[in-house]
């Protein structure tokens, strides 16, 4: 069975979208990255969540 992704509708200020546009990062990727960091995780080169460096696994 495929796991359904968690979906959240978030209103962001236009400055956030402008920052994402200027850096070439999609708003979705930026928010996923921030959420991962808050959880002590990061995305590896294959798009998998792994512990941040120096964090206990």
mmJSON file of the N, C-alpha and C atoms, coordinates in Angstrom:
{"data_MODEL":{"atom_site":{
"group_PDB":["ATOM","ATOM","ATOM","ATOM","ATOM","ATOM","ATOM","ATOM","ATOM","ATOM","ATOM","ATOM","ATOM","ATOM","ATOM","ATOM","ATOM","ATOM","ATOM","ATOM","ATOM","ATOM","ATOM","ATOM","ATOM","ATOM","ATOM","ATOM","ATOM","ATOM","ATOM","ATOM","ATOM","ATOM","ATOM","ATOM","ATOM","ATOM","ATOM","ATOM","ATOM","ATOM","ATOM","ATOM","ATOM","ATOM","ATOM","ATOM","ATOM","ATOM","ATOM","ATOM","ATOM","ATOM","ATOM","ATOM","ATOM","ATOM","ATOM","ATOM","ATOM","ATOM","ATOM","ATOM","ATOM","ATOM","ATOM","ATOM","ATOM","ATOM","ATOM","ATOM","ATOM","ATOM","ATOM","ATOM","ATOM","ATOM","ATOM","ATOM","ATOM","ATOM","ATOM","ATOM","ATOM","ATOM","ATOM","ATOM","ATOM","ATOM","ATOM","ATOM","ATOM","ATOM","ATOM","ATOM","ATOM","ATOM","ATOM","ATOM","ATOM","ATOM","ATOM","ATOM","ATOM","ATOM","ATOM","ATOM","ATOM","ATOM","ATOM","ATOM","ATOM","ATOM","ATOM","ATOM","ATOM","ATOM","ATOM","ATOM","ATOM","ATOM","ATOM","ATOM","ATOM","ATOM","ATOM","ATOM","ATOM","ATOM","ATOM","ATOM","ATOM","ATOM","ATOM","ATOM","ATOM","ATOM","ATOM","ATOM","ATOM","ATOM","ATOM","ATOM","ATOM","ATOM","ATOM","ATOM","ATOM","ATOM","ATOM","ATOM","ATOM","ATOM","ATOM","ATOM","ATOM","ATOM","ATOM","ATOM","ATOM","ATOM","ATOM","ATOM","ATOM","ATOM","ATOM","ATOM","ATOM","ATOM","ATOM"],
"id":[1,2,3,4,5,6,7,8,9,10,11,12,13,14,15,16,17,18,19,20,21,22,23,24,25,26,27,28,29,30,31,32,33,34,35,36,37,38,39,40,41,42,43,44,45,46,47,48,49,50,51,52,53,54,55,56,57,58,59,60,61,62,63,64,65,66,67,68,69,70,71,72,73,74,75,76,77,78,79,80,81,82,83,84,85,86,87,88,89,90,91,92,93,94,95,96,97,98,99,100,101,102,103,104,105,106,107,108,109,110,111,112,113,114,115,116,117,118,119,120,121,122,123,124,125,126,127,128,129,130,131,132,133,134,135,136,137,138,139,140,141,142,143,144,145,146,147,148,149,150,151,152,153,154,155,156,157,158,159,160,161,162,163,164,165,166,167,168,169,170,171],
"type_symbol":["N","C","C","N","C","C","N","C","C","N","C","C","N","C","C","N","C","C","N","C","C","N","C","C","N","C","C","N","C","C","N","C","C","N","C","C","N","C","C","N","C","C","N","C","C","N","C","C","N","C","C","N","C","C","N","C","C","N","C","C","N","C","C","N","C","C","N","C","C","N","C","C","N","C","C","N","C","C","N","C","C","N","C","C","N","C","C","N","C","C","N","C","C","N","C","C","N","C","C","N","C","C","N","C","C","N","C","C","N","C","C","N","C","C","N","C","C","N","C","C","N","C","C","N","C","C","N","C","C","N","C","C","N","C","C","N","C","C","N","C","C","N","C","C","N","C","C","N","C","C","N","C","C","N","C","C","N","C","C","N","C","C","N","C","C","N","C","C","N","C","C"],
"label_atom_id":["N","CA","C","N","CA","C","N","CA","C","N","CA","C","N","CA","C","N","CA","C","N","CA","C","N","CA","C","N","CA","C","N","CA","C","N","CA","C","N","CA","C","N","CA","C","N","CA","C","N","CA","C","N","CA","C","N","CA","C","N","CA","C","N","CA","C","N","CA","C","N","CA","C","N","CA","C","N","CA","C","N","CA","C","N","CA","C","N","CA","C","N","CA","C","N","CA","C","N","CA","C","N","CA","C","N","CA","C","N","CA","C","N","CA","C","N","CA","C","N","CA","C","N","CA","C","N","CA","C","N","CA","C","N","CA","C","N","CA","C","N","CA","C","N","CA","C","N","CA","C","N","CA","C","N","CA","C","N","CA","C","N","CA","C","N","CA","C","N","CA","C","N","CA","C","N","CA","C","N","CA","C","N","CA","C","N","CA","C","N","CA","C","N","CA","C","N","CA","C"],
"label_alt_id":[null,null,null,null,null,null,null,null,null,null,null,null,null,null,null,null,null,null,null,null,null,null,null,null,null,null,null,null,null,null,null,null,null,null,null,null,null,null,null,null,null,null,null,null,null,null,null,null,null,null,null,null,null,null,null,null,null,null,null,null,null,null,null,null,null,null,null,null,null,null,null,null,null,null,null,null,null,null,null,null,null,null,null,null,null,null,null,null,null,null,null,null,null,null,null,null,null,null,null,null,null,null,null,null,null,null,null,null,null,null,null,null,null,null,null,null,null,null,null,null,null,null,null,null,null,null,null,null,null,null,null,null,null,null,null,null,null,null,null,null,null,null,null,null,null,null,null,null,null,null,null,null,null,null,null,null,null,null,null,null,null,null,null,null,null,null,null,null,null,null,null],
"label_comp_id":["UNK","UNK","UNK","UNK","UNK","UNK","UNK","UNK","UNK","UNK","UNK","UNK","UNK","UNK","UNK","UNK","UNK","UNK","UNK","UNK","UNK","UNK","UNK","UNK","UNK","UNK","UNK","UNK","UNK","UNK","UNK","UNK","UNK","UNK","UNK","UNK","UNK","UNK","UNK","UNK","UNK","UNK","UNK","UNK","UNK","UNK","UNK","UNK","UNK","UNK","UNK","UNK","UNK","UNK","UNK","UNK","UNK","UNK","UNK","UNK","UNK","UNK","UNK","UNK","UNK","UNK","UNK","UNK","UNK","UNK","UNK","UNK","UNK","UNK","UNK","UNK","UNK","UNK","UNK","UNK","UNK","UNK","UNK","UNK","UNK","UNK","UNK","UNK","UNK","UNK","UNK","UNK","UNK","UNK","UNK","UNK","UNK","UNK","UNK","UNK","UNK","UNK","UNK","UNK","UNK","UNK","UNK","UNK","UNK","UNK","UNK","UNK","UNK","UNK","UNK","UNK","UNK","UNK","UNK","UNK","UNK","UNK","UNK","UNK","UNK","UNK","UNK","UNK","UNK","UNK","UNK","UNK","UNK","UNK","UNK","UNK","UNK","UNK","UNK","UNK","UNK","UNK","UNK","UNK","UNK","UNK","UNK","UNK","UNK","UNK","UNK","UNK","UNK","UNK","UNK","UNK","UNK","UNK","UNK","UNK","UNK","UNK","UNK","UNK","UNK","UNK","UNK","UNK","UNK","UNK","UNK"],
"label_asym_id":["A","A","A","A","A","A","A","A","A","A","A","A","A","A","A","A","A","A","A","A","A","A","A","A","A","A","A","A","A","A","A","A","A","A","A","A","A","A","A","A","A","A","A","A","A","A","A","A","A","A","A","A","A","A","A","A","A","A","A","A","A","A","A","A","A","A","A","A","A","A","A","A","A","A","A","A","A","A","A","A","A","A","A","A","A","A","A","A","A","A","A","A","A","A","A","A","A","A","A","A","A","A","A","A","A","A","A","A","A","A","A","A","A","A","A","A","A","A","A","A","A","A","A","A","A","A","A","A","A","A","A","A","A","A","A","A","A","A","A","A","A","A","A","A","A","A","A","A","A","A","A","A","A","A","A","A","A","A","A","A","A","A","A","A","A","A","A","A","A","A","A"],
"label_entity_id":["1","1","1","1","1","1","1","1","1","1","1","1","1","1","1","1","1","1","1","1","1","1","1","1","1","1","1","1","1","1","1","1","1","1","1","1","1","1","1","1","1","1","1","1","1","1","1","1","1","1","1","1","1","1","1","1","1","1","1","1","1","1","1","1","1","1","1","1","1","1","1","1","1","1","1","1","1","1","1","1","1","1","1","1","1","1","1","1","1","1","1","1","1","1","1","1","1","1","1","1","1","1","1","1","1","1","1","1","1","1","1","1","1","1","1","1","1","1","1","1","1","1","1","1","1","1","1","1","1","1","1","1","1","1","1","1","1","1","1","1","1","1","1","1","1","1","1","1","1","1","1","1","1","1","1","1","1","1","1","1","1","1","1","1","1","1","1","1","1","1","1"],
"label_seq_id":[1,1,1,2,2,2,3,3,3,4,4,4,5,5,5,6,6,6,7,7,7,8,8,8,9,9,9,10,10,10,11,11,11,12,12,12,13,13,13,14,14,14,15,15,15,16,16,16,17,17,17,18,18,18,19,19,19,20,20,20,21,21,21,22,22,22,23,23,23,24,24,24,25,25,25,26,26,26,27,27,27,28,28,28,29,29,29,30,30,30,31,31,31,32,32,32,33,33,33,34,34,34,35,35,35,36,36,36,37,37,37,38,38,38,39,39,39,40,40,40,41,41,41,42,42,42,43,43,43,44,44,44,45,45,45,46,46,46,47,47,47,48,48,48,49,49,49,50,50,50,51,51,51,52,52,52,53,53,53,54,54,54,55,55,55,56,56,56,57,57,57],
"pdbx_PDB_ins_code":[null,null,null,null,null,null,null,null,null,null,null,null,null,null,null,null,null,null,null,null,null,null,null,null,null,null,null,null,null,null,null,null,null,null,null,null,null,null,null,null,null,null,null,null,null,null,null,null,null,null,null,null,null,null,null,null,null,null,null,null,null,null,null,null,null,null,null,null,null,null,null,null,null,null,null,null,null,null,null,null,null,null,null,null,null,null,null,null,null,null,null,null,null,null,null,null,null,null,null,null,null,null,null,null,null,null,null,null,null,null,null,null,null,null,null,null,null,null,null,null,null,null,null,null,null,null,null,null,null,null,null,null,null,null,null,null,null,null,null,null,null,null,null,null,null,null,null,null,null,null,null,null,null,null,null,null,null,null,null,null,null,null,null,null,null,null,null,null,null,null,null],
"Cartn_x":[0.84,0.0,0.895,0.572,1.323,0.938,1.937,1.677,1.261,0.177,-0.3,0.596,1.033,1.838,0.968,1.592,0.898,0.822,-0.352,-0.553,-1.055,-0.48,-0.853,-0.973,-2.051,-2.248,-1.749,-0.754,-0.13,-0.142,-0.584,-0.52,0.824,1.559,2.87,2.876,3.716,3.771,4.441,4.121,4.712,6.24,6.779,8.235,8.891,8.202,8.73,8.795,7.737,7.714,8.803,8.98,10.023,11.41,11.634,12.923,13.161,12.145,12.271,12.583,11.867,12.113,13.539,14.034,15.374,16.483,16.197,17.209,17.032,15.922,15.698,15.207,14.707,14.176,12.66,11.978,10.518,10.043,8.912,8.383,8.137,7.682,7.439,8.726,9.808,11.087,11.618,11.474,11.947,11.201,9.881,9.091,9.374,9.533,9.882,11.227,12.189,13.514,13.478,12.701,12.583,11.915,10.87,10.185,11.124,11.913,12.863,13.889,14.422,15.416,14.845,13.601,12.966,12.857,12.793,12.69,14.055,15.136,16.48,16.846,16.224,16.467,16.91,17.397,17.707,17.444,17.336,17.171,18.541,18.821,20.093,19.976,21.029,21.045,19.994,19.521,18.488,17.08,16.966,15.655,15.118,15.986,15.549,15.846,15.001,15.243,16.263,17.279,18.322,18.604,19.174,19.485,20.47,20.341,21.327,22.682,23.738,25.093,25.25,25.87,26.118,24.938,23.792,22.616,22.627,22.12,21.997,20.976,21.279,20.371,19.281],
"Cartn_y":[-1.168,0.0,1.245,2.231,3.474,4.365,4.954,5.866,7.223,7.761,9.071,10.147,11.136,12.207,13.099,13.701,14.683,15.977,16.547,17.777,18.841,20.05,21.159,22.399,23.115,24.361,25.487,26.24,27.29,28.588,29.65,30.979,31.592,32.044,32.644,34.068,34.922,36.294,36.34,37.363,37.485,37.601,38.103,38.205,36.825,35.846,34.479,33.936,34.163,33.709,34.421,35.72,36.48,35.936,35.61,35.049,33.708,32.87,31.572,31.765,32.678,32.95,33.435,34.303,34.867,33.844,32.806,31.783,30.52,30.444,29.266,28.049,28.264,27.167,27.266,26.151,26.2,26.442,27.145,27.341,26.015,24.999,23.696,23.109,23.172,22.627,23.4,24.722,25.536,25.184,25.054,24.719,23.302,22.35,20.981,20.964,21.728,21.786,22.379,23.454,24.074,23.124,22.44,21.491,20.357,19.872,18.798,19.26,20.471,20.984,21.093,21.522,21.613,20.248,19.198,17.827,17.167,17.911,17.351,16.484,16.751,15.962,16.861,16.235,16.928,15.958,16.489,15.652,15.356,14.079,13.736,13.921,13.589,13.806,12.971,11.899,11.054,11.443,12.532,12.982,12.237,11.482,10.762,11.592,11.479,12.175,11.406,12.115,11.531,12.498,12.006,12.897,13.986,15.158,16.219,15.753,16.269,15.911,16.318,15.462,15.755,15.471,15.105,14.782,13.283,12.911,11.489,10.845,9.644,8.946,8.228],
"Cartn_z":[0.0,0.0,0.0,-0.834,-0.874,0.291,0.908,2.013,1.448,1.943,1.514,2.127,1.337,1.921,2.807,3.802,4.631,3.834,3.751,2.991,3.941,3.82,4.675,3.802,3.939,3.212,4.106,3.618,4.416,3.631,4.27,3.659,4.012,2.993,3.219,2.656,3.201,2.707,1.323,0.544,-0.79,-0.743,0.354,0.477,0.476,1.06,1.064,-0.364,-1.138,-2.53,-3.325,-3.092,-3.793,-3.444,-2.171,-1.761,-2.443,-2.474,-3.141,-4.628,-5.279,-6.698,-6.931,-6.046,-6.239,-6.003,-5.221,-4.934,-5.767,-6.515,-7.354,-6.597,-5.391,-4.572,-4.575,-4.791,-4.767,-3.341,-3.188,-1.841,-1.118,-1.846,-1.231,-0.673,-1.458,-1.003,0.195,0.175,1.293,2.572,2.49,3.678,4.16,3.228,3.634,4.343,3.818,4.431,5.827,5.987,7.312,8.302,7.875,8.752,9.142,8.196,8.481,9.517,9.345,10.295,11.695,11.808,13.124,13.794,12.982,13.5,13.642,13.396,13.502,12.319,11.171,9.966,8.816,7.754,6.509,5.371,4.159,2.978,2.392,2.083,1.445,-0.063,-0.803,-2.251,-2.971,-2.353,-2.959,-2.504,-1.735,-1.283,-0.08,0.603,1.804,3.037,4.051,5.314,6.131,6.586,7.43,8.582,9.695,10.81,10.398,11.01,10.794,11.285,10.69,11.125,12.579,13.359,14.755,15.668,15.104,15.926,16.228,17.347,17.684,16.775,16.295,15.384,16.11],
"occupancy":[1.0,1.0,1.0,1.0,1.0,1.0,1.0,1.0,1.0,1.0,1.0,1.0,1.0,1.0,1.0,1.0,1.0,1.0,1.0,1.0,1.0,1.0,1.0,1.0,1.0,1.0,1.0,1.0,1.0,1.0,1.0,1.0,1.0,1.0,1.0,1.0,1.0,1.0,1.0,1.0,1.0,1.0,1.0,1.0,1.0,1.0,1.0,1.0,1.0,1.0,1.0,1.0,1.0,1.0,1.0,1.0,1.0,1.0,1.0,1.0,1.0,1.0,1.0,1.0,1.0,1.0,1.0,1.0,1.0,1.0,1.0,1.0,1.0,1.0,1.0,1.0,1.0,1.0,1.0,1.0,1.0,1.0,1.0,1.0,1.0,1.0,1.0,1.0,1.0,1.0,1.0,1.0,1.0,1.0,1.0,1.0,1.0,1.0,1.0,1.0,1.0,1.0,1.0,1.0,1.0,1.0,1.0,1.0,1.0,1.0,1.0,1.0,1.0,1.0,1.0,1.0,1.0,1.0,1.0,1.0,1.0,1.0,1.0,1.0,1.0,1.0,1.0,1.0,1.0,1.0,1.0,1.0,1.0,1.0,1.0,1.0,1.0,1.0,1.0,1.0,1.0,1.0,1.0,1.0,1.0,1.0,1.0,1.0,1.0,1.0,1.0,1.0,1.0,1.0,1.0,1.0,1.0,1.0,1.0,1.0,1.0,1.0,1.0,1.0,1.0,1.0,1.0,1.0,1.0,1.0,1.0],
"B_iso_or_equiv":[0.0,0.0,0.0,0.0,0.0,0.0,0.0,0.0,0.0,0.0,0.0,0.0,0.0,0.0,0.0,0.0,0.0,0.0,0.0,0.0,0.0,0.0,0.0,0.0,0.0,0.0,0.0,0.0,0.0,0.0,0.0,0.0,0.0,0.0,0.0,0.0,0.0,0.0,0.0,0.0,0.0,0.0,0.0,0.0,0.0,0.0,0.0,0.0,0.0,0.0,0.0,0.0,0.0,0.0,0.0,0.0,0.0,0.0,0.0,0.0,0.0,0.0,0.0,0.0,0.0,0.0,0.0,0.0,0.0,0.0,0.0,0.0,0.0,0.0,0.0,0.0,0.0,0.0,0.0,0.0,0.0,0.0,0.0,0.0,0.0,0.0,0.0,0.0,0.0,0.0,0.0,0.0,0.0,0.0,0.0,0.0,0.0,0.0,0.0,0.0,0.0,0.0,0.0,0.0,0.0,0.0,0.0,0.0,0.0,0.0,0.0,0.0,0.0,0.0,0.0,0.0,0.0,0.0,0.0,0.0,0.0,0.0,0.0,0.0,0.0,0.0,0.0,0.0,0.0,0.0,0.0,0.0,0.0,0.0,0.0,0.0,0.0,0.0,0.0,0.0,0.0,0.0,0.0,0.0,0.0,0.0,0.0,0.0,0.0,0.0,0.0,0.0,0.0,0.0,0.0,0.0,0.0,0.0,0.0,0.0,0.0,0.0,0.0,0.0,0.0,0.0,0.0,0.0,0.0,0.0,0.0],
"pdbx_formal_charge":[null,null,null,null,null,null,null,null,null,null,null,null,null,null,null,null,null,null,null,null,null,null,null,null,null,null,null,null,null,null,null,null,null,null,null,null,null,null,null,null,null,null,null,null,null,null,null,null,null,null,null,null,null,null,null,null,null,null,null,null,null,null,null,null,null,null,null,null,null,null,null,null,null,null,null,null,null,null,null,null,null,null,null,null,null,null,null,null,null,null,null,null,null,null,null,null,null,null,null,null,null,null,null,null,null,null,null,null,null,null,null,null,null,null,null,null,null,null,null,null,null,null,null,null,null,null,null,null,null,null,null,null,null,null,null,null,null,null,null,null,null,null,null,null,null,null,null,null,null,null,null,null,null,null,null,null,null,null,null,null,null,null,null,null,null,null,null,null,null,null,null],
"auth_seq_id":[1,1,1,2,2,2,3,3,3,4,4,4,5,5,5,6,6,6,7,7,7,8,8,8,9,9,9,10,10,10,11,11,11,12,12,12,13,13,13,14,14,14,15,15,15,16,16,16,17,17,17,18,18,18,19,19,19,20,20,20,21,21,21,22,22,22,23,23,23,24,24,24,25,25,25,26,26,26,27,27,27,28,28,28,29,29,29,30,30,30,31,31,31,32,32,32,33,33,33,34,34,34,35,35,35,36,36,36,37,37,37,38,38,38,39,39,39,40,40,40,41,41,41,42,42,42,43,43,43,44,44,44,45,45,45,46,46,46,47,47,47,48,48,48,49,49,49,50,50,50,51,51,51,52,52,52,53,53,53,54,54,54,55,55,55,56,56,56,57,57,57],
"auth_comp_id":["UNK","UNK","UNK","UNK","UNK","UNK","UNK","UNK","UNK","UNK","UNK","UNK","UNK","UNK","UNK","UNK","UNK","UNK","UNK","UNK","UNK","UNK","UNK","UNK","UNK","UNK","UNK","UNK","UNK","UNK","UNK","UNK","UNK","UNK","UNK","UNK","UNK","UNK","UNK","UNK","UNK","UNK","UNK","UNK","UNK","UNK","UNK","UNK","UNK","UNK","UNK","UNK","UNK","UNK","UNK","UNK","UNK","UNK","UNK","UNK","UNK","UNK","UNK","UNK","UNK","UNK","UNK","UNK","UNK","UNK","UNK","UNK","UNK","UNK","UNK","UNK","UNK","UNK","UNK","UNK","UNK","UNK","UNK","UNK","UNK","UNK","UNK","UNK","UNK","UNK","UNK","UNK","UNK","UNK","UNK","UNK","UNK","UNK","UNK","UNK","UNK","UNK","UNK","UNK","UNK","UNK","UNK","UNK","UNK","UNK","UNK","UNK","UNK","UNK","UNK","UNK","UNK","UNK","UNK","UNK","UNK","UNK","UNK","UNK","UNK","UNK","UNK","UNK","UNK","UNK","UNK","UNK","UNK","UNK","UNK","UNK","UNK","UNK","UNK","UNK","UNK","UNK","UNK","UNK","UNK","UNK","UNK","UNK","UNK","UNK","UNK","UNK","UNK","UNK","UNK","UNK","UNK","UNK","UNK","UNK","UNK","UNK","UNK","UNK","UNK","UNK","UNK","UNK","UNK","UNK","UNK"],
"auth_asym_id":["A","A","A","A","A","A","A","A","A","A","A","A","A","A","A","A","A","A","A","A","A","A","A","A","A","A","A","A","A","A","A","A","A","A","A","A","A","A","A","A","A","A","A","A","A","A","A","A","A","A","A","A","A","A","A","A","A","A","A","A","A","A","A","A","A","A","A","A","A","A","A","A","A","A","A","A","A","A","A","A","A","A","A","A","A","A","A","A","A","A","A","A","A","A","A","A","A","A","A","A","A","A","A","A","A","A","A","A","A","A","A","A","A","A","A","A","A","A","A","A","A","A","A","A","A","A","A","A","A","A","A","A","A","A","A","A","A","A","A","A","A","A","A","A","A","A","A","A","A","A","A","A","A","A","A","A","A","A","A","A","A","A","A","A","A","A","A","A","A","A","A"],
"auth_atom_id":["N","CA","C","N","CA","C","N","CA","C","N","CA","C","N","CA","C","N","CA","C","N","CA","C","N","CA","C","N","CA","C","N","CA","C","N","CA","C","N","CA","C","N","CA","C","N","CA","C","N","CA","C","N","CA","C","N","CA","C","N","CA","C","N","CA","C","N","CA","C","N","CA","C","N","CA","C","N","CA","C","N","CA","C","N","CA","C","N","CA","C","N","CA","C","N","CA","C","N","CA","C","N","CA","C","N","CA","C","N","CA","C","N","CA","C","N","CA","C","N","CA","C","N","CA","C","N","CA","C","N","CA","C","N","CA","C","N","CA","C","N","CA","C","N","CA","C","N","CA","C","N","CA","C","N","CA","C","N","CA","C","N","CA","C","N","CA","C","N","CA","C","N","CA","C","N","CA","C","N","CA","C","N","CA","C","N","CA","C","N","CA","C","N","CA","C","N","CA","C"],
"pdbx_PDB_model_num":[1,1,1,1,1,1,1,1,1,1,1,1,1,1,1,1,1,1,1,1,1,1,1,1,1,1,1,1,1,1,1,1,1,1,1,1,1,1,1,1,1,1,1,1,1,1,1,1,1,1,1,1,1,1,1,1,1,1,1,1,1,1,1,1,1,1,1,1,1,1,1,1,1,1,1,1,1,1,1,1,1,1,1,1,1,1,1,1,1,1,1,1,1,1,1,1,1,1,1,1,1,1,1,1,1,1,1,1,1,1,1,1,1,1,1,1,1,1,1,1,1,1,1,1,1,1,1,1,1,1,1,1,1,1,1,1,1,1,1,1,1,1,1,1,1,1,1,1,1,1,1,1,1,1,1,1,1,1,1,1,1,1,1,1,1,1,1,1,1,1,1]
}}}
